[in-house]
Amino acid sequence: MDGDKPSEPSNRTRSEAGVSLDILPLHSTNLLTVLDENGIIRHESPPIERVYGYEQDELVGENVADYFHPDDRKDVTAAFRAVVASEEYAVEAVEYRHKTADGTYTWVESVASANPHRTGTTSSTRAIFRTAKSASGDWRR
């Protein structure tokens, strides 16, 4: 350690989508998602498996809005667009239902932020414990 030079970032610090992962806290208990300006998922952190039940790379390339509950989609999309459209650093928080791997919905809170000098939007999401109705009409926790 003493006298060691900081190591250069390796290729392992970048996802296949070119997202610099060295700027993300990869061991967070929150789900960290990187989206492009169109809402396409470019990276999901490991907690996606715990929060939604999907494999880490399963939703990469998908439009995140496709996983919002239909009743919440308009509000969540508006918050995302506000962050993306801002010419300054912007942050928006929103609570909504997100579809899980088993087809039910879980309540989450996401805080999205974007820096206009970098590409992409970062979202930190945590599960909040409410019940949500599945597509079949059953109430789930």
N, C-alpha and C positions, 0 to 999 in steps of 0.2 A: 504494500500500500504506500508506504513512505517513498516518495520520489517517483512513483509510477505515474506515467502520463495517462490522462483519460483516454480510454479506448475509443476508436472511431466507431460510429454506428455501423452495424453490420446489416446485411440484407435482411436478416431476421427481424429487424425493427420496422420493416415495411410490410403491409399486407399485400396480397396480390393486386389489389385495386390501387396501389401506390400511396396509400394512406400512411403517413409517418406515425407508427405506433409508439415511438419513444415519447410522444407528447401526451399519451393517454395513461392513466393509472390502471394498469392491466389487472391488478389484484383487488380492485374495488368490489364491494358487495353489490353495488348498483350495476345495472346493465348499461354499458356505454355503446352507443350506436353512432356510426358516422354515415351521413346521408349526403348525396349530391344535391344540387339545387332543384332537382325534379322530384326529390323524395325517394330516390332509388337507394337501397341499402348497400353501402360499400364495405362495412365492417360491423360485426357484432362481437362484444366481449364474452368471455366464458359464462357469466351469470345468465345468459339467455336460456341455458338449459334448466336452471332453477326457476327463473321467473316465468317463462312461457312453455318450456318443455321441448323446444326445438334444438337441434344440433347447432353448434356455433356458426357454421357456414351455410346452413340450410336456407336462410332467407336472403343471403347476399344476392344482389341482382334483382330482387323483388321491390315493388313499390310499397313502402311502408303503409300507405293509406289503405291498401287492400286488407290490412289486418285490424283496422279500427272498427269498432262496432258501428253499424250504419247510423244509429242515432247520434253518435259522437263525431262522426267523420268531418262534418262541416266545420265545427269549432276547432278541432285539432288541426285540420288543414289550414285554417285561417291563421292560427298561431304560428305554424311553420312558415307560411308565406310571409308573415310580418317579420320574422327573423331573417329570412333569406333576402327580402327586399330592402332591408335597412342598409344605409350607407355607413353606419357606425356599428360598433360592437353592440349586439342586441341579445337579449335574453327573454324568453317567454316560458311560463310554467302552465301546465294544463293537466287536469285529471280526466281520464277517459277509460273506456274498456278496450282491451286488446285481445284479439283472438289467440288462444293457446293451441298447442299441438293436438290436443284432444277435441278441439272444436268448440270448447266453452270459452267464455270471456272472463278475464280477470281485470279488476280495477288497478290502474297504475297511475303514477304521477310522473310526468316527464318534464325536464327542464332542458330546453333547447337553447343553444347559443351559436352565434356565428360571428366570425371576425371577417370583415369585408376584404382584408388583405390576404386571406388564406382561402383555399378552395374547400367547400364542404361545410356541413353543419354537424355539430356534435350534440347528441342528446344523452342525458343521464336519466335513467328510468328506474324507479323502485316500485315494488308492489305495495299497494295499500289494501288493507283488509276490509273489503266490503263484499257484498254478494252481487253477482251479475247474472242475468238470465242468459242461458245458452240459446242457440238458434232454435232448439227444439222447445223452448219455453220453460225449461227446468231452471231453478235457481241454484247457482253454484257459488262456492266460496273460493 
